[in-house]
Amino acid sequence: MALLTVTIPLLLLGVMLALGRYEDLLLPGEEADRYEPVAAPPAAAGAGRDTRVQSTTR
């Protein structure tokens, strides 16, 4: 019984550490968000074009 009381917490600690490493491998870090924007800024997306609709009747 005494062996179980020592072994079980050590095994649970190993599982928690392994899950932490697994999470680090799966999820991207903050560096990925910092260097790669998800979408272009609105000003750069339509630069050089006039997208307003002009009416032909006055």
Residue pairs with C-beta under 8 A, 6 or more apart in sequence:
none
